[in-house]
Amino acid sequence: MKPEWLQEVIRLGKLPRNNEEATGVCLEDHFVLPQESKFRPGYSPSLSQAQKKFGLWEPNEERVKLFHPCRFICLQEKPTDLDSDIRETIHRGGGTLETFDIHSGIPKFHKAVTRSQAKQGKKTVVVGDPDLMQTAVGEDTYAQFVAESKR
């Protein structure tokens, strides 16, 4: 939804009661939110044609527990610095989360991945920012993390 949708809600909320003008009906008189279809953002040209369908982006109850079958290992330079949006998204999607300090080394990472893969019914998903990791541990160590993640 574009920010203009919220601006329209605010505008309708400020209209005087029993407004007879053609500019809309006061929300206090009749609580009808603006049509979402009028305030949809455009698609990026880089988005594939298959993803340019509005129905794909609509809320869907089937996605409530989208991450339930997943266990995420988030690679961080400082495990306490994990973005709260990522943490919240994973938890709201029903997934489990573990942070891993990339300075702990490959052997400890191997143990963390092995332990995660041993959890029945959970698929291990390793998440990390390539640029930040390469800067923090170097390209060779980063390549080892990638190789270990693929095993």
C-alpha positions in Angstrom: 0.0 0.0 0.0 1.2 3.5 -0.8 1.5 6.1 2.0 -1.2 8.0 0.2 -3.7 5.4 1.5 -3.0 6.5 5.1 -3.2 10.1 4.1 -6.6 9.5 2.6 -7.7 7.8 5.8 -6.6 10.8 7.8 -8.3 13.1 5.4 -11.6 11.2 5.7 -11.2 11.2 9.4 -11.0 15.0 9.5 -14.1 15.6 7.4 -17.0 17.2 9.2 -19.8 14.9 10.2 -22.8 14.7 7.9 -20.7 16.0 5.1 -22.7 16.2 1.9 -19.7 17.1 -0.4 -18.5 14.8 -3.1 -15.0 14.7 -1.5 -15.9 11.7 0.6 -17.9 10.6 3.7 -16.6 11.3 7.2 -15.3 8.1 8.8 -17.4 8.9 11.9 -20.6 8.8 9.9 -19.7 5.7 7.9 -16.6 3.7 8.6 -15.4 2.8 5.1 -11.7 2.7 4.5 -10.4 3.8 1.1 -10.1 1.1 -1.5 -6.8 -0.6 -1.3 -6.7 -1.3 -5.0 -6.5 2.5 -5.7 -3.3 2.8 -3.6 -1.2 -0.2 -4.7 2.4 0.6 -5.5 3.8 -0.1 -9.0 6.0 -3.1 -9.6 9.7 -2.8 -10.0 10.9 -3.5 -13.6 13.3 -6.1 -12.2 10.5 -8.1 -10.7 9.6 -11.3 -12.7 6.4 -11.4 -14.6 5.1 -14.2 -12.4 5.4 -12.0 -9.4 3.5 -9.1 -10.9 0.1 -10.4 -9.9 -1.8 -8.5 -7.2 -3.3 -11.6 -5.7 0.2 -12.9 -4.9 0.7 -9.9 -2.5 -2.6 -10.0 -0.8 -2.8 -11.2 2.9 -3.2 -15.0 3.0 -4.0 -17.1 6.1 -1.9 -19.9 4.7 1.2 -17.8 5.1 0.6 -17.2 8.9 3.1 -19.9 9.8 5.2 -19.6 6.7 8.5 -20.3 8.6 7.2 -23.0 10.9 9.2 -25.7 9.2 12.4 -23.6 9.3 15.2 -23.1 11.8 17.3 -20.0 11.0 20.9 -19.6 11.8 21.7 -15.9 11.5 25.4 -15.2 11.1 26.4 -12.0 12.8 29.6 -10.2 13.8 27.9 -9.4 17.1 25.0 -11.9 17.7 23.2 -9.3 19.9 23.1 -6.9 16.9 20.6 -8.9 14.9 18.0 -6.6 13.3 14.8 -6.6 15.4 12.8 -6.7 12.1 14.4 -9.9 11.0 13.9 -11.4 14.5 10.3 -10.4 14.6 9.6 -11.6 11.1 11.0 -15.1 11.8 9.1 -15.4 15.1 5.8 -14.1 13.6 6.2 -16.6 10.8 6.5 -19.4 13.4 10.2 -20.1 12.7 12.9 -20.7 15.2 16.1 -18.6 15.4 19.6 -19.0 16.5 22.4 -16.4 16.1 26.0 -17.4 15.5 29.1 -15.2 16.1 31.1 -15.5 12.9 34.3 -15.0 14.9 33.7 -18.3 16.7 35.2 -20.1 13.7 34.2 -22.8 11.2 34.4 -25.8 13.6 31.8 -24.3 15.9 29.7 -23.3 13.0 29.9 -26.9 11.7 28.6 -28.1 15.1 25.8 -25.5 15.1 24.7 -26.5 11.6 24.9 -30.2 12.4 22.8 -29.7 15.6 20.3 -27.7 13.7 19.9 -30.3 11.0 19.4 -33.0 13.6 16.2 -31.3 14.7 13.4 -33.4 13.2 11.0 -31.7 11.0 13.0 -28.5 10.6 14.9 -27.2 7.6 18.0 -25.3 8.4 18.3 -21.9 6.7 21.6 -20.0 7.1 21.3 -16.2 6.8 24.1 -13.6 6.6 25.1 -10.5 4.8 27.9 -11.4 2.4 29.5 -7.9 2.3 29.5 -7.5 6.1 30.9 -11.0 6.6 33.7 -10.7 4.1 34.7 -7.4 5.7 34.6 -9.0 9.2 36.4 -12.3 8.6 37.9 -12.0 5.1 37.1 -13.6 1.8 38.7 -17.0 2.6 36.9 -17.5 5.9 33.7 -16.3 4.3 34.1 -18.9 1.5 34.5 -21.6 4.2 31.2 -20.4 5.9 29.5 -20.7 2.5 30.9 -24.1 1.8 29.9 -25.4 5.3 26.4 -24.0 4.8 25.9 -26.0 1.6 26.9 -29.3 3.2 
